[in-house]
Amino acid sequence: MNPAVVTSWQLPYIALSFVISVLGASVALTAATRIRERSGGISRFNALAAGVALGGIGVWAMHFIGMLALKLDLASSYSLPETAASLVAAIAGSSLALAFVAKAPERLGRMLGSGFLLGLGVVVMHYLGMFGMRFGGYIRWDWGIVALSAVIAVVAATAALWMAFHTRTLGLRAGASVLMGVAVCAMHYTGMNAAEFVCTTVNRVAAPQGPWTVNAMDLPSLVAAVSLGLAAVISIDQMFQRATQRRPTAARAAR
């Protein structure tokens, strides 16, 4: 029988992953209020910006910071194609869900559909990220807990979306951001509880290498670089929105 890998958790990284998730959700839910235009149409630019904040920072960056919290007694790496695909899945799922519900947030069907889509995006991102993990062994899954993690993601994401689109005060919107952070983290750590790492190598200190892999020790640099890039995109969006809002005001003042 192959020996199970000894795992432990670093609480500071767990706390940091939650903070990152809440911050990403806060920016996303604020941007989401501008997705629906006055004409009734949908701003694809704002939907993408909100999706980048929620999916890229609140979900994707949270996931890999959460992975830093996991300590294994063997070396590991991450495959870049799966890691990049998980980022795309998180942003796409978040953007589509926010755009769909913003069209008519008062409709229950849209709210439920958006919650399912957002929750599914979180689940796909998580397990794609796990699929991209490389180490001398394999993961044995508890499929009952995997299913539970998916249910948690969908239910909590639906509740967070409802709260975000049916509240006006800053305090309640902050509560929605916290709820979204709880949703993402609950799904992540429940999903991690479904994974049992099994070692099949005698050399536990040798991390798998290849042209499309990044050592787990370099993961903080990768996550930081991507997060900063996404934050720059969001900042440009915020400046663009403010400049656009000022123009009509300045034009009326000139009259």
C-alpha positions as CSV (number, residue, x, y, z in Angstrom):
1,M,0.0,0.0,0.0
2,N,1.4,3.4,-1.0
3,P,2.0,5.7,2.0
4,A,-0.2,8.8,2.4
5,V,1.5,12.1,2.4
6,V,1.7,13.9,5.7
7,T,0.0,17.3,5.4
8,S,-0.4,20.3,7.8
9,W,-1.7,23.8,7.5
10,Q,-0.2,27.3,8.0
11,L,-2.8,29.5,9.6
12,P,-1.3,32.9,8.4
13,Y,-1.7,31.8,4.8
14,I,-5.3,30.7,5.4
15,A,-6.1,34.1,6.9
16,L,-4.4,35.9,4.0
17,S,-6.3,33.8,1.5
18,F,-9.6,34.9,3.1
19,V,-8.6,38.6,3.1
20,I,-7.6,38.4,-0.6
21,S,-10.9,36.8,-1.5
22,V,-12.9,39.4,0.4
23,L,-10.9,42.3,-1.2
24,G,-11.4,40.8,-4.7
25,A,-15.1,40.3,-4.1
26,S,-15.5,43.9,-2.7
27,V,-14.0,45.4,-5.9
28,A,-16.0,43.1,-8.1
29,L,-19.3,43.8,-6.5
30,T,-18.7,47.6,-6.6
31,A,-17.9,47.3,-10.3
32,A,-20.9,45.1,-10.8
33,T,-23.3,48.0,-10.0
34,R,-22.2,49.6,-13.3
35,I,-22.6,46.6,-15.5
36,R,-26.2,47.5,-16.3
37,E,-26.3,50.7,-18.3
38,R,-29.0,53.4,-18.1
39,S,-30.3,52.3,-21.5
40,G,-30.9,48.8,-20.0
41,G,-28.0,47.2,-21.9
42,I,-25.0,45.5,-20.5
43,S,-21.5,47.0,-20.4
44,R,-19.2,44.2,-21.4
45,F,-16.2,46.2,-20.3
46,N,-17.6,46.6,-16.7
47,A,-18.7,42.9,-16.7
48,L,-15.1,41.9,-17.6
49,A,-13.6,44.2,-15.1
50,A,-15.8,42.8,-12.3
51,G,-15.1,39.3,-13.5
52,V,-11.3,39.9,-13.4
53,A,-11.6,41.3,-9.8
54,L,-13.8,38.4,-8.6
55,G,-12.5,35.5,-10.7
56,G,-8.9,36.6,-11.0
57,I,-8.2,37.9,-7.5
58,G,-11.1,36.8,-5.3
59,V,-11.1,33.2,-6.6
60,W,-7.9,32.4,-8.5
61,A,-5.3,34.2,-6.3
62,M,-7.2,33.1,-3.2
63,H,-6.9,29.4,-4.3
64,F,-3.1,29.5,-4.8
65,I,-2.5,31.5,-1.7
66,G,-4.6,28.8,0.0
67,M,-2.4,26.2,-1.6
68,L,0.7,27.9,0.0
69,A,-1.0,27.2,3.4
70,L,-0.8,23.5,2.6
71,K,2.5,21.8,3.7
72,L,3.3,18.5,2.2
73,D,6.2,16.2,3.2
74,L,7.3,16.0,-0.5
75,A,8.2,18.5,-3.2
76,S,5.6,19.7,-5.7
77,S,5.2,21.8,-8.8
78,Y,2.4,23.2,-10.9
79,S,1.7,22.8,-14.6
80,L,1.3,26.2,-16.3
81,P,-1.3,25.2,-18.9
82,E,-3.8,23.9,-16.3
83,T,-2.9,26.9,-14.0
84,A,-3.6,29.4,-16.8
85,A,-6.8,27.5,-17.8
86,S,-8.0,27.7,-14.2
87,L,-7.5,31.5,-14.3
88,V,-9.5,31.8,-17.5
89,A,-12.3,29.6,-16.1
90,A,-12.6,31.7,-13.0
91,I,-12.7,35.0,-14.9
92,A,-15.1,33.7,-17.5
93,G,-17.5,32.2,-15.0
94,S,-17.5,35.3,-12.8
95,S,-18.0,37.7,-15.8
96,L,-20.8,35.7,-17.3
97,A,-22.6,35.3,-13.9
98,L,-22.4,39.0,-13.0
99,A,-23.5,40.1,-16.5
100,F,-26.4,37.7,-16.5
101,V,-27.8,38.7,-13.1
102,A,-27.1,42.4,-13.6
103,K,-29.6,42.4,-16.6
104,A,-32.5,41.7,-14.3
105,P,-31.5,41.1,-10.7
106,E,-35.1,41.2,-9.5
107,R,-35.9,38.0,-11.4
108,L,-35.5,34.9,-9.3
109,G,-34.6,32.7,-12.2
110,R,-31.7,34.9,-13.2
111,M,-30.4,35.1,-9.7
112,L,-30.5,31.3,-9.3
113,G,-28.9,30.8,-12.7
114,S,-26.2,33.3,-12.0
115,G,-25.5,31.7,-8.6
116,F,-25.2,28.3,-10.2
117,L,-22.9,29.7,-12.9
118,L,-20.6,31.5,-10.5
119,G,-20.5,28.6,-8.1
120,L,-19.7,26.3,-11.0
121,G,-16.9,28.6,-12.1
122,V,-15.4,28.5,-8.6
123,V,-15.6,24.7,-8.6
124,V,-14.0,24.3,-12.1
125,M,-11.2,26.7,-11.2
126,H,-10.4,24.8,-8.0
127,Y,-10.3,21.4,-9.5
128,L,-8.5,22.5,-12.6
129,G,-5.9,24.1,-10.3
130,M,-5.6,20.8,-8.4
131,F,-5.3,18.8,-11.6
132,G,-2.3,21.0,-12.5
133,M,-0.5,20.0,-9.3
134,R,2.6,17.8,-10.0
135,F,4.2,15.6,-7.3
136,G,5.6,12.1,-6.9
137,G,2.2,10.5,-6.4
138,Y,-1.5,11.0,-7.0
139,I,-4.6,12.3,-5.3
140,R,-7.3,10.0,-4.0
141,W,-10.6,11.8,-3.9
142,D,-13.6,11.5,-1.6
143,W,-16.3,12.2,-4.1
144,G,-18.9,12.8,-1.5
145,I,-16.9,15.7,-0.1
146,V,-16.2,16.9,-3.6
147,A,-20.0,17.0,-4.3
148,L,-20.5,18.9,-0.9
149,S,-17.9,21.5,-1.9
150,A,-19.8,22.1,-5.2
151,V,-23.1,22.6,-3.3
152,I,-21.4,25.0,-0.8
153,A,-20.0,27.0,-3.7
154,V,-23.4,27.3,-5.5
155,V,-25.5,28.1,-2.5
156,A,-23.1,30.6,-1.0
157,A,-22.4,32.3,-4.3
158,T,-26.2,32.7,-4.9
159,A,-26.7,34.2,-1.5
160,A,-23.8,36.6,-2.0
161,L,-25.1,37.7,-5.4
162,W,-28.6,38.3,-4.0
163,M,-27.2,40.4,-1.2
164,A,-24.9,42.4,-3.5
165,F,-27.7,43.3,-6.0
166,H,-30.4,44.0,-3.4
167,T,-28.5,46.2,-1.0
168,R,-27.6,49.9,-1.3
169,T,-25.7,50.8,1.8
170,L,-21.9,50.4,2.0
171,G,-22.2,48.3,5.1
172,L,-24.5,45.7,3.5
173,R,-22.3,45.6,0.4
174,A,-19.3,44.9,2.6
175,G,-21.3,42.1,4.1
176,A,-21.9,40.7,0.7
177,S,-18.2,40.8,0.0
178,V,-17.5,38.9,3.2
179,L,-20.1,36.4,2.3
180,M,-18.5,35.9,-1.1
181,G,-15.1,35.4,0.5
182,V,-16.6,32.9,2.9
183,A,-18.2,31.1,-0.1
184,V,-14.9,30.8,-2.0
185,C,-12.9,29.8,1.0
186,A,-15.5,27.3,2.3
187,M,-15.5,25.7,-1.1
188,H,-11.7,25.6,-1.4
189,Y,-11.0,24.2,2.0
190,T,-13.9,21.7,1.8
191,G,-12.5,20.6,-1.5
192,M,-9.0,20.2,0.0
193,N,-10.5,18.0,2.7
194,A,-11.7,15.7,-0.1
195,A,-8.1,15.2,-1.3
196,E,-5.8,12.5,0.1
197,F,-2.3,12.8,-1.3
198,V,-0.6,9.5,-1.9
199,C,3.2,9.2,-2.5
200,T,4.6,6.8,-5.1
201,T,8.2,8.0,-5.1
202,V,11.2,7.3,-2.9
203,N,12.8,10.7,-3.6
204,R,10.4,13.1,-1.8
205,V,12.6,16.2,-2.2
206,A,12.8,16.2,-6.0
207,A,10.0,18.4,-7.5
208,P,8.8,17.4,-10.9
209,Q,10.3,19.6,-13.6
210,G,9.6,20.5,-17.2
211,P,9.3,23.4,-19.6
212,W,5.7,24.1,-18.6
213,T,6.0,23.7,-14.8
214,V,6.7,26.1,-12.0
215,N,8.2,24.9,-8.7
216,A,5.8,25.3,-5.7
217,M,8.5,27.4,-4.1
218,D,8.1,29.9,-6.9
219,L,4.3,30.0,-6.6
220,P,4.2,33.2,-4.5
221,S,6.1,35.1,-7.2
222,L,3.7,33.8,-9.9
223,V,0.6,34.7,-7.9
224,A,1.9,38.1,-7.0
225,A,2.8,38.9,-10.6
226,V,-0.6,37.9,-11.9
227,S,-2.5,39.6,-9.1
228,L,-0.6,42.9,-9.7
229,G,-1.3,42.7,-13.4
230,L,-5.0,42.1,-12.7
231,A,-5.1,44.9,-10.2
232,A,-3.5,47.2,-12.8
233,V,-6.3,46.4,-15.2
234,I,-9.0,47.1,-12.6
235,S,-7.3,50.4,-11.7
236,I,-7.3,51.5,-15.3
237,D,-11.0,50.6,-15.5
238,Q,-11.8,52.7,-12.4
239,M,-9.9,55.7,-13.8
240,F,-11.7,55.3,-17.1
241,Q,-15.1,55.2,-15.3
242,R,-14.4,58.3,-13.3
243,A,-13.2,60.2,-16.3
244,T,-16.3,59.2,-18.2
245,Q,-18.6,60.3,-15.4
246,R,-16.9,63.7,-15.1
247,R,-17.4,64.7,-18.7
248,P,-21.2,65.1,-18.7
249,T,-20.9,67.0,-15.4
250,A,-18.2,69.4,-16.8
251,A,-20.3,69.9,-20.0
252,R,-23.4,70.9,-18.0
253,A,-21.3,73.3,-15.8
254,A,-19.9,75.0,-18.9
255,R,-23.4,75.8,-20.1
